[in-house]
Amino acid sequence: MSKFQVFLIVLYLFFFGAVGGWVLELLFRRFFSGANPERKWLNPGFLFGPCLPLYGFGTVLLFILSELDHTLFGSFSGTFWYYPVMFVVMALAMTLLEYIVGLVSFKGFHLRLWDYSKLWGNIQGIICPLFTFFWGVLSALYYFLLYPRLLHLVEWFTLHPLFSFIVGICFGVFIIDCAFSLHLGTQIRRRASEIDKTLYESVDLQKFQLKMQSRAGFFRLAAPKPLSERIETFNEFLHRRPGTPADEKKPEKQRKKKL
């Protein structure tokens, strides 16, 4: 297998993982997430398109583990201990990846893409034992059941230039999406710090999306209202006392205008 073919396989696996992970997160946040009590359909990613890079990097990481499988775990191969060892290794590898991505997004962009702070054993609200276990289960199901068939399909794709051309276009769109989304994140950070310097340190992207979803498109964080006004609305939402109607927090002039 040539290096170029390996490169194409990595690209295909990344996109399959990123899109598949986006679908999983979409369903999880719609039906199971406690952060979405109204059970709305929310774009689970920071990007505008249906793509979660965390899962894409995860599938690439598991591909690397599969290539090192014989070298690292050859002594366990064919024994009872092979599956428990692989489960633990994959769970820890995915947890480490999740921690790195979460730390970069929070420290670098002050965006909390997920929040485990209410779960037992969490570290900085980014990782926790419960989701480490979930990562292990998900990785094991993917690695032992789906991955062999997916790899065979991807290898077939790499032999046909048309599919490679399509994945190249998708990768270009992905890069543009990343650049635009990071630019938007920088704008949010600047506007939020102008309104309330402590606001952006604790912004949970899920809450921000949930509050603004009714006024924004499904794949958009942007809306017709100016970004500064949207963040002010979100700031009021965060600081409103439980049970306090939204109108009571508005200035007297604004309430009179509504009347």
Helices and strands as residue ranges (DSSP letters): H 3-31, H 53-67, H 69-73, H 82-109, H 129-141, I 142-146, H 147-158, H 161-195, G 200-202, H 205-212, G 213-215, H 227-239, G 246-249, H 252-258
